[in-house]
Amino acid sequence: MSEVIGLQEIFEQPFYPLNKHVDCVLPEAAITVMEKKYLRGESPEEMFVRVAAAVAKPLQDKMAPEDFEKIRFAFYNIMASRDFMPNSPTLMNAGRAFNQLAACFVVPVEDSMEGIFRDAIADMALIQRTGGGTGFDFSRLRPKGAVVSSTMGESSGPIPFMRAFNACTDTIKQGGARRGANMGILRVDHPDIREFIMLKSDPNEMTNFNLSVAVTDAFMKAVDAGEKYDLVHNGKVYGQEDAVEIWNLIGERAWASGEPGVIFIDKINEKNTLPLLGDIEATNPCGEQPLLPYEACNLGSINLRNMVENGTFNYDKLRALTALAVTYLDCVIDAGNYPLPQITEMARANRKIGLGVMGFADVCYMLEIGYDTAQAVRLAEQIMRCIQSAAKETSNKLGEILGPFPNIAKSVYTHKMRNAAITTIAPTGTISIIAGANYGIEPFFALSYTKKLADTGEIIHFVNEHIETYMQEHNFDPLLADVVKTHIFKNGTIKGVYKAALQVSKGHQDELMAMEDIFVTAQDIAPVDHVHIQAAFQKYTDNAVSKTINFNNNVSIKDIQNILRLAYKSNCKGITVYRDGCRDSQPLKVEKAVAVDPAPLVPLAM
């Protein structure tokens, strides 16, 4: 009975009814992506019912039927309200044949043919077919030219074997819905680090992998001192490299193609909550989830824009939602199946979850705060501190009620915790579209959008809905509103709108000037301000933060290197940079219109 009472206290939160389903109102874009990726002969409401029932099932035998129904209502309502969304594998697979609900996996790669082909590649295939992303540290593989004792031949090094992993991923369609994704990592002190850094100089190389260099504190000290450092494998020193030269090479390649990224592996292990189980060596494909070998983690994200009510951020609602979301994600650990017995054992022994956020940029716009301001940094810290506090409190309560995670004796915790790690900031791709929020903690990439109507071929122009709302709330007349929209369409930015508007109206000058500070986009924001936001969220996040540091096309390699160093000094656990236009193909691009007819302008449905 104590279990029932304790669980009821967690679920009986304000804002989320336990006796009825909330209305599920979805925009066209959300329904489209759900039909493409998640729905199989079901409505969105039926999908949420399916997922809620499957996720709640582990608690079914711990309470009376009427109380269990309340839990199913709670889980349904936080999804149907679009206040919270789990990672895609949970939406795709919960209650279905695979029933594999986790997104993130790390698979060890041992230095043998059996370890590579029989184990690691086969394990990767089993994970990816059910929708999971995989991370690998290839540093255990001996360097090129090392002696292979079994044949007395020479090793080809890790790079050719990495290509075998990439080719295998090409053949796998994840869960029938998406291609496989991988993270490939090599330590900066591996003898083949130069070849690794240069690997994506050919854009056709490793197309199913993100690549990151695992940078150590010792290497960064060598860079600062202008010294050489040892290249080591399995305790043997193979030579030395000039630290500054390797650091410059990382910067050059990041400038040229956005890769490799960097993870600060010692900073990650400083926060490893399970040090007696070994060091963390790799992350999931987007870098936000460092994991031990054979660990898995399921992710979920809170829609921050739904926490804003009447121009105020509702921290009480955020705390209530966090308690339900942590309990939801903890249930996912037991509700799901895992593709390998080793993963099942590790996932349930450590019980790591990754609760994060999406829609931070929406909140900045809604509260009229510039993303690149000190006020935004403070807001980021306040939001994540609130989530972290409520999440830890809930995990502690669950630990007292249901028992702590089995490996707690090997952890840093001195009190009962249900989960070895709790918070993660993920990039939130398609779930952001469902939720109607901007991706993760990223700024908006653009303020204007176009859509081609399938039936007529007509091009419709859209402006970001928050700009529409702002102009309505500040009583912009239709002529002035059209000037603002036309300026955005022609220039791809809000910058300069004050001067443009003065040509037709002398009113709303304060509001127009404020717009240039509030409605900034990724390319308007200085890279240092991107890092400041990432560091603010990292300060109160157990795992890591997925964030892209955007650069304009004309920046220098030195600019890139300075930002990599700033991320390290700001205690980020990793960093990904992207210089606009550095690849022939990129997923998002701002294009200026030559001429725009403002007549068909309508708010963007988000």
C-alpha positions in Angstrom: 0.0 0.0 0.0 2.9 2.4 0.6 3.8 2.0 -3.1 0.3 3.0 -4.1 0.3 6.0 -1.9 3.7 7.1 -3.0 2.9 6.8 -6.7 -0.4 8.6 -6.2 1.5 11.6 -4.8 3.6 11.7 -7.9 0.7 11.4 -10.3 -1.7 13.7 -8.6 -0.2 16.9 -10.1 -2.1 20.0 -11.0 -2.7 20.9 -14.7 -3.2 17.3 -15.8 -6.6 15.6 -15.2 -6.6 12.0 -14.2 -10.2 11.2 -15.1 -10.5 12.3 -18.7 -8.5 12.8 -21.9 -7.6 16.3 -22.8 -8.4 17.5 -26.4 -5.8 16.5 -28.9 -5.5 19.4 -31.4 -2.8 19.1 -34.0 -1.8 21.3 -36.8 -1.5 20.0 -40.4 2.3 19.7 -40.2 2.1 17.5 -37.1 -0.5 15.2 -38.7 1.6 14.9 -41.8 4.7 13.8 -40.0 2.7 11.4 -37.8 1.1 9.8 -40.8 4.5 9.4 -42.5 6.4 8.1 -39.5 4.2 6.8 -36.7 0.6 6.1 -37.5 -0.3 2.7 -38.9 -4.1 2.5 -39.4 -4.7 4.7 -36.3 -5.6 8.3 -35.5 -3.2 10.5 -33.5 -5.4 10.1 -30.4 -5.3 6.3 -30.8 -1.5 6.5 -31.1 -1.3 8.3 -27.8 -3.7 5.8 -26.2 -1.5 2.9 -27.5 1.7 4.5 -26.3 0.3 5.5 -22.9 -1.0 2.1 -22.2 2.2 0.3 -23.2 4.4 2.7 -21.1 2.2 2.5 -18.0 2.0 -1.3 -18.0 5.0 -1.8 -15.6 3.0 -0.1 -12.9 -0.2 -2.2 -13.4 0.5 -4.7 -10.7 1.5 -2.1 -8.2 -1.9 -0.5 -7.6 -5.7 -0.9 -7.8 -7.2 -0.9 -11.3 -8.9 2.5 -10.8 -5.5 4.1 -9.8 -3.8 2.5 -12.8 -6.3 4.1 -15.1 -5.4 7.5 -13.7 -1.8 6.9 -14.6 -2.8 6.0 -18.2 -4.8 9.2 -18.3 -1.8 11.2 -17.1 0.6 9.7 -19.6 -1.9 10.2 -22.4 -2.6 13.8 -21.4 1.0 15.0 -21.3 1.4 13.8 -24.8 -2.0 14.8 -26.3 -1.6 18.3 -24.9 1.8 18.4 -26.7 3.5 19.4 -23.4 5.8 16.4 -23.5 6.9 14.0 -26.2 9.0 10.8 -25.9 11.7 9.9 -28.5 10.6 8.6 -31.8 11.2 4.8 -31.1 8.6 5.0 -28.3 6.0 6.6 -30.5 6.8 4.1 -33.3 7.1 0.9 -31.4 5.3 1.0 -28.0 2.7 -1.8 -27.9 3.8 -3.2 -31.2 5.9 -6.2 -32.3 9.4 -4.7 -31.8 8.4 -2.8 -28.7 11.9 -1.3 -28.6 11.5 2.1 -27.1 15.0 3.5 -26.5 16.8 5.9 -28.8 20.4 5.8 -27.7 22.9 3.0 -27.6 26.6 2.6 -27.3 28.3 -0.6 -28.6 31.9 -1.5 -27.8 34.3 -2.3 -30.6 36.9 -4.8 -29.5 40.3 -5.1 -31.3 39.7 -8.4 -33.1 37.9 -9.6 -36.2 35.3 -11.4 -34.0 34.8 -8.2 -31.9 34.3 -6.1 -35.0 32.2 -8.3 -37.3 30.6 -11.0 -35.2 29.8 -8.6 -32.3 29.8 -4.9 -33.0 28.5 -4.8 -36.6 25.9 -7.5 -35.9 24.8 -5.7 -32.7 24.5 -2.4 -34.6 22.3 -4.0 -37.2 19.9 -5.4 -34.6 19.7 -2.1 -32.8 19.1 0.0 -35.9 16.4 -2.1 -37.4 14.3 -1.2 -34.3 14.9 2.6 -34.6 17.9 3.1 -32.3 20.9 5.2 -32.9 24.4 3.8 -32.2 27.7 5.2 -31.0 31.1 3.7 -31.2 34.6 4.4 -29.9 37.1 3.0 -32.4 40.1 3.8 -30.2 40.5 0.2 -29.1 41.4 -0.8 -32.7 45.2 -1.0 -33.2 46.7 1.6 -35.5 47.7 1.2 -39.1 50.9 -0.8 -39.4 50.7 -2.4 -36.0 51.6 -6.1 -36.0 48.7 -8.6 -36.0 50.1 -11.5 -34.0 47.8 -14.2 -35.4 49.0 -13.7 -39.0 52.2 -11.7 -38.5 50.7 -9.2 -40.9 50.1 -5.5 -40.4 46.8 -3.9 -39.2 45.0 -1.6 -41.6 43.9 0.6 -38.7 40.4 1.7 -37.6 39.4 3.7 -40.7 38.8 0.7 -43.1 36.7 -1.0 -40.4 34.7 2.2 -39.9 33.8 2.0 -43.6 32.4 -1.5 -43.0 30.1 -0.1 -40.3 29.0 2.7 -42.6 28.2 0.2 -45.5 26.2 -2.0 -43.2 24.1 0.9 -42.1 23.3 1.7 -45.7 21.4 -1.6 -45.9 19.3 -1.2 -42.8 16.0 0.7 -42.7 15.3 1.5 -39.1 11.9 0.3 -37.9 10.6 0.8 -41.4 10.7 4.5 -40.8 14.2 6.0 -40.9 17.8 5.3 -41.9 20.4 4.3 -39.3 22.5 6.9 -37.6 25.9 6.6 -35.9 28.5 8.4 -34.0 32.1 7.5 -34.6 34.7 8.6 -32.1 38.5 8.4 -31.9 40.7 9.6 -29.1 42.9 12.5 -29.9 45.9 10.4 -28.7 45.2 7.5 -31.1 48.1 7.1 -33.6 45.7 7.3 -36.6 44.1 10.6 -35.4 45.2 12.6 -38.5 43.5 10.2 -40.9 40.4 10.3 -38.8 40.2 14.1 -38.7 40.6 14.2 -42.5 38.2 11.3 -43.2 35.3 13.5 -44.3 37.3 15.6 -46.7 35.6 13.4 -49.2 31.8 14.2 -48.9 31.0 10.7 -50.0 32.8 9.2 -47.0 31.0 7.9 -43.9 27.7 9.3 -44.9 25.9 7.5 -42.1 28.2 8.7 -39.4 28.8 11.8 -37.4 32.4 12.0 -36.4 33.9 13.5 -33.2 37.4 13.6 -31.7 37.6 12.7 -28.1 39.7 15.5 -26.7 41.5 15.1 -23.4 42.5 17.6 -20.7 46.1 16.6 -21.3 45.8 17.4 -25.0 44.3 20.9 -24.3 47.1 21.6 -21.9 49.6 20.6 -24.6 47.9 23.0 -27.0 48.1 25.8 -24.5 51.8 25.1 -23.9 52.6 24.5 -27.6 54.0 21.1 -26.8 54.0 17.7 -28.4 52.0 14.8 -27.0 52.2 11.0 -27.1 50.2 8.9 -29.5 49.3 5.8 -27.6 47.5 2.5 -28.1 47.1 -0.2 -25.5 49.9 1.3 -23.4 52.4 1.5 -26.2 53.7 4.9 -27.4 53.8 4.9 -31.2 55.1 8.4 -31.6 54.2 12.1 -31.0 52.2 14.8 -32.6 52.4 18.5 -32.3 49.3 19.5 -30.3 48.8 22.9 -31.9 49.1 21.3 -35.4 46.4 18.7 -34.6 44.2 21.4 -33.0 44.6 23.6 -36.1 43.7 20.6 -38.3 40.5 20.0 -36.3 39.6 23.6 -36.8 40.4 23.6 -40.5 38.2 20.5 -41.1 35.3 21.9 -39.0 35.5 25.1 -41.0 35.5 23.2 -44.3 32.7 20.7 -43.6 31.4 21.0 -40.0 33.2 17.8 -39.0 34.7 16.4 -37.0 33.0 17.6 -33.9 34.7 17.5 -30.5 33.7 15.8 -27.3 35.6 16.7 -24.1 35.9 13.2 -22.8 37.5 14.0 -19.5 34.7 16.5 -18.7 32.2 13.8 -19.5 33.9 11.3 -17.1 34.2 13.9 -14.4 30.4 13.7 -14.2 30.2 9.9 -14.7 27.8 8.8 -12.0 29.0 5.1 -12.3 32.8 5.4 -12.1 33.1 1.9 -10.7 31.6 0.5 -13.9 34.4 2.1 -16.0 34.9 5.2 -18.2 32.5 6.5 -20.7 34.0 6.3 -24.2 31.3 7.2 -26.6 28.0 8.9 -27.1 24.8 8.5 -29.2 24.8 10.0 -32.8 24.0 13.6 -31.8 26.4 13.6 -28.9 24.0 14.5 -26.1 24.0 11.1 -24.4 27.3 9.7 -23.2 26.9 6.0 -22.3 28.9 3.1 -21.0 29.4 0.1 -23.3 26.0 -1.6 -23.9 24.0 1.0 -22.1 20.8 2.4 -23.6 18.8 5.5 -22.8 15.3 6.6 -23.7 14.7 10.3 -24.2 11.8 12.7 -23.9 11.4 16.4 -24.1 9.2 19.1 -22.5 7.6 21.6 -24.8 8.7 24.9 -23.1 6.5 27.1 -25.3 3.4 25.5 -23.6 4.8 26.7 -20.2 4.2 30.3 -21.2 0.8 31.7 -20.2 -0.2 35.3 -20.6 3.3 36.5 -21.1 4.6 34.7 -18.0 6.6 31.5 -17.7 4.7 29.0 -15.4 7.4 27.3 -13.3 4.7 25.5 -11.2 3.4 23.8 -14.4 7.0 22.9 -15.4 7.6 21.2 -12.1 4.4 19.2 -12.2 5.1 18.2 -15.8 8.7 17.2 -14.9 7.5 14.8 -12.2 5.2 13.1 -14.7 7.8 13.0 -17.4 10.5 11.5 -15.2 8.0 8.8 -14.1 7.0 8.2 -17.7 10.6 7.7 -18.9 11.4 5.5 -15.9 8.4 3.3 -16.9 9.8 3.1 -20.5 12.9 1.3 -19.2 10.7 -1.7 -18.1 8.0 -1.4 -20.7 10.3 -1.8 -23.7 12.2 -4.7 -25.2 15.9 -4.4 -26.0 17.7 -5.9 -29.0 20.4 -7.6 -27.0 20.6 -9.3 -23.6 23.6 -7.3 -22.6 21.7 -4.1 -23.3 18.7 -5.3 -21.3 20.9 -6.0 -18.3 22.7 -2.6 -18.4 19.6 -0.5 -19.2 17.7 -1.9 -16.2 20.7 -2.0 -13.9 21.5 1.7 -14.4 18.1 3.0 -15.4 19.4 6.1 -17.3 16.9 8.4 -18.8 17.2 11.7 -20.7 14.6 14.3 -20.0 15.2 17.5 -22.0 13.4 20.4 -23.6 12.3 21.9 -26.9 10.9 25.3 -27.9 13.4 27.4 -25.9 13.5 29.8 -28.9 9.7 30.0 -28.8 9.9 31.1 -25.2 12.4 33.8 -26.0 10.2 35.2 -28.7 7.0 34.9 -26.5 8.6 36.7 -23.6 10.3 39.2 -25.9 13.8 38.3 -24.9 16.7 38.2 -27.4 18.3 34.8 -27.6 21.7 36.4 -27.7 21.3 38.4 -24.4 22.3 37.9 -20.8 18.7 37.7 -20.0 18.3 34.7 -22.2 21.2 33.0 -20.5 19.6 33.6 -17.1 16.3 32.3 -18.4 18.0 29.1 -19.7 19.6 28.5 -16.3 16.4 29.1 -14.4 14.4 26.8 -16.6 17.0 24.0 -16.5 17.6 24.4 -12.8 13.9 24.0 -12.2 13.7 20.9 -14.3 16.8 19.4 -12.8 15.6 20.0 -9.2 12.1 18.5 -9.9 13.6 15.6 -11.8 16.1 14.7 -9.1 13.3 14.9 -6.4 11.0 12.7 -8.5 13.8 10.1 -9.1 14.5 10.0 -5.4 10.9 9.5 -4.6 10.6 6.7 -7.2 13.8 5.2 -5.7 12.2 5.1 -2.2 8.9 3.7 -3.5 10.1 1.2 -6.2 13.7 0.8 -5.2 16.9 2.4 -6.5 18.6 1.4 -9.6 20.4 -1.9 -9.0 24.0 -0.6 -9.6 23.6 2.3 -7.1 26.3 0.8 -4.9 28.7 1.4 -7.8 27.6 5.0 -8.2 28.3 8.4 -6.7 24.9 8.6 -5.0 24.6 8.4 -1.2 20.8 8.3 -1.2 18.2 6.3 -3.1 17.8 7.3 -6.7 15.8 5.5 -9.3 18.0 6.6 -12.2 21.7 6.9 -12.6 21.3 9.9 -14.9 18.1 11.9 -15.6 18.5 15.0 -17.8 19.7 15.4 -21.4 19.2 18.1 -24.1 18.4 16.3 -27.4 18.0 17.9 -30.8 14.3 16.9 -31.0 13.7 16.5 -34.8 10.2 15.2 -35.7 8.8 15.3 -32.2 9.3 19.1 -32.3 7.0 19.2 -35.4 4.4 17.2 -33.5 4.7 19.5 -30.5 4.6 22.7 -32.6 7.9 23.9 -31.1 11.3 24.9 -32.4 14.0 22.2 -32.2 15.6 21.6 -28.8 17.4 24.7 -27.5 18.3 26.0 -31.0 17.3 29.4 -32.2 15.0 29.7 -35.1 16.8 29.2 -38.4 14.6 31.5 -40.4 11.6 33.9 -40.0 10.0 33.2 -43.3 8.9 30.1 -45.0 7.3 29.0 -48.3 5.0 26.1 -49.1 4.0 24.8 -52.5 0.4 23.7 -52.7 0.2 20.2 -54.0 -3.0 20.7 -55.9 -2.4 24.0 -57.6 1.4 24.5 -57.4 0.8 27.9 -55.8 3.6 29.2 -53.6 2.4 30.5 -50.3 4.6 32.7 -48.1 4.5 32.3 -44.3 6.0 34.4 -41.6 6.9 33.1 -38.1 3.8 33.0 -36.0 5.4 34.8 -33.1 6.0 37.9 -35.3 2.3 37.8 -36.3 1.4 37.6 -32.6 3.7 40.4 -31.7 2.4 42.8 -34.3 -1.2 42.0 -33.3 -0.5 42.5 -29.6 1.2 45.9 -30.4 -1.6 47.0 -32.7 0.4 47.2 -35.9 -1.9 48.5 -38.7 -2.1 46.2 -41.9 0.2 48.5 -44.0 3.0 48.4 -41.4 2.6 44.7 -40.8 2.9 44.1 -44.6 6.1 46.2 -44.6 7.6 44.1 -41.9 6.7 40.9 -43.6 8.0 42.1 -47.0 11.3 43.1 -45.4 11.7 39.7 -43.9 10.9 37.9 -47.1 13.3 40.0 -49.2 16.2 40.0 -46.7 15.9 36.8 -44.8 16.2 38.6 -41.5 14.5 41.1 -39.2 17.6 43.3 -39.1 17.0 46.7 -40.8 13.2 46.5 -40.4 13.1 49.7 -38.3 14.7 51.8 -41.1 12.5 50.2 -43.7 9.3 50.8 -41.8 10.1 54.5 -41.2 9.5 55.0 -45.0 5.8 54.3 -44.5 5.0 55.0 -40.9 6.4 57.0 -37.9 4.5 54.9 -35.4 5.5 52.0 -33.3 9.2 53.0 -33.4 10.0 51.5 -30.0 8.3 48.2 -30.9 10.1 48.1 -34.3 13.5 48.7 -32.7 12.7 46.0 -30.2 11.8 43.5 -32.9 15.4 43.7 -34.3 16.7 42.5 -30.8 14.0 40.0 -30.1 13.5 38.1 -33.4 17.0 37.1 -34.1 17.8 33.9 -36.0 20.7 31.5 -36.0 22.7 33.5 -38.5 22.1 36.8 -36.6 23.5 35.4 -33.4 27.2 35.6 -32.7 28.8 32.2 -32.1 29.9 33.1 -28.6 26.2 33.7 -27.7 25.4 30.2 -29.1 28.0 28.8 -26.7 26.7 30.8 -23.8 23.2 29.2 -24.2 24.7 25.7 -24.5 26.8 26.2 -21.4 23.8 27.6 -19.4 21.8 24.4 -20.1 24.8 22.2 -19.5 25.2 23.7 -16.1 22.0 21.8 -14.9 22.1 18.8 -17.2 23.3 15.3 -16.1 24.3 14.1 -19.5 25.2 16.5 -22.4 23.6 19.1 -24.7 23.0 18.8 -28.4 23.5 22.2 -30.0 24.9 23.5 -33.3 27.1 26.6 -33.2 26.2 28.5 -36.4 28.7 30.6 -38.3 28.3 32.9 -41.3 30.1 31.7 -44.4 32.9 34.3 -44.2 34.3 33.4 -40.8 38.0 32.4 -40.4 39.4 29.1 -39.2 40.7 31.0 -36.2 37.1 32.0 -35.4 36.1 28.4 -35.3 39.1 27.4 -33.1 38.3 30.2 -30.7 34.7 28.9 -30.3 36.0 25.3 -29.7 38.2 26.6 -27.0 35.4 28.7 -25.4 33.2 25.6 -25.3 35.9 23.8 -23.4 36.5 26.6 -20.9 32.7 27.0 -20.5 32.4 23.3 -19.3 30.5 22.1 -22.3 30.9 18.4 -22.8 31.2 18.7 -26.6 30.6 21.1 -29.5 29.4 20.9 -33.1 30.0 23.9 -35.4 28.6 24.6 -38.8 29.7 27.3 -41.2 26.8 28.3 -43.6 27.3 26.9 -47.1 30.3 24.8 -46.2 28.6 21.8 -47.8 27.0 21.4 -51.2 23.9 20.1 -49.4 22.5 21.4 -46.1 19.1 20.7 -44.5 18.2 24.3 -43.8 18.9 27.4 -46.0 17.8 31.0 -45.9 17.0 32.4 -49.3 16.1 36.0 -50.0 13.1 36.6 -52.3 13.5 38.8 -55.3 10.0 40.1 -55.2 7.1 39.2 -52.9 3.4 39.8 -53.2 2.2 40.3 -49.6 -1.3 39.4 -50.4 -1.2 35.7 -49.6 0.7 36.1 -46.3 -0.7 34.0 -43.5 0.7 33.0 -40.1 2.8 29.9 -40.1 0.9 27.0 -38.5 3.4 25.5 -36.0 
